[in-house]
Amino acid sequence: MTRETWLNRAIRLIEADYNRSSDTHLIRVPLPHCRGIELYLKDESSHPTGSLKHRLARSLFLYGLCNGWIGKDTTLIEASSGSTAVSEAYFAKLLDLPFIAVVPASTAEAKLEQIRFYGGQIHPVEDPGMVYAESERLAGETGGHYLDQFTYAERATDWRGNNNIAQSIFSQMSEEDHPDPAWIVCGAGTGGTSATLGRYIRYQRRPTQLCVADPAGSVFHRHYADRTVETLEGRCECRIEGIGRARVEPSFEPGVIDRMIAVQDADSIGAMFALSKTLGRKVGGSTGTNLFACLQLIEEMASAGQTGSIVTLLCDDGARYASTYYSEEWLAEWGGNWRPAYERMLEILE
């Protein structure tokens, strides 16, 4: 098979996989005590690989293929806390390419099992801050390609449209009472999702504002407030997988963000449990971070007598966190008091 034939087939396989997938659902969450304010969840857990990162992985693969970085014998490497690696392992298997995930040793076992399920190899590192350098080393050692979600997330996705997450949200909101959300709320891991949303909102000249929810132990909200802050001393002290970083990633674009809200881990986990109770199914911790930021916006809107809609992301399924957030042993070892946030959240959800 020639290089051109292989490349054409690889792109066709990824596009065919996309054509077989329907759009993710937009779930309306009743707020019985907040008349005139509507909350929606963009359910990214319904992707084939179960998380928001499925979109990113598809874009990174197409970007690498079209740039000539991925060929028929390329070993693919990624630095990932789990969900991105799960999705990338899926696409690597689709193209019959080897895949190595460089992950922090603390990554939830359920995520590691999913990476292995799709044929990926696990390369753990004790220091989360070393995942970048180790990924580069492995790429050089194998002659492979480091997918590097942290650098390419904001540029691999077509933010002008092409059914990206922003276009999908506004399309699905078009027949709602408040079709232009007052706020869209997301977290920041690579910064790619917030960059896509913020750019699309401006490009389409929408009145919507973008709020990024960030773990309190992360550097992103500090950098947003003071651009001279680029890193934290030591590691990111955050228990919420997939979001929050100790360094400002190249894909993070603060200029497209209207507001950032720092969320304590206990508040993220309390909101996660409250939403899981309301929906009747488990969600992940980063969804709790998003939801707690929404709670603050809802309370502010209600206090000001404002009406409108808020859209946030249900990032992944809680089943991935059976050994962490949903483990009594893990919660006891962590020792955080999540119940106040849980009760506060239920007050507006029930």
Secondary structure, 3 states (H helix, E strand, C coil): CCHHHHHHHHHHHHHHHHHCCCCCCEEEECCCCCCCEEEEEEEHHHCCCCECHHHHHHHHHHHHHHCCCCCCCCCEEEECCCHHHHHHHHHHHHCCCCEEEEEECCCCHHHHHHHHHCCCEEEEECCHHHHHHHHHHHHHHHCCEECCHHHHHHHHCCCCCCCCHHHHHHHHCCCCCCCCCCEEEEECCCCHHHHHHHHHHHHCCCCCEEEEEEECCCCHHHHHHCCCCCECCCCCCCCCCCCCCCECCCCCCHHHCCEEEEECHHHHHHHHHHHHHHHCCCECHHHHHHHHHHHHHHHHHHHCCCCEEEEEEECEEHHHHCCCCCCHHHHHHHCCCCHHHHHHHHHHHC
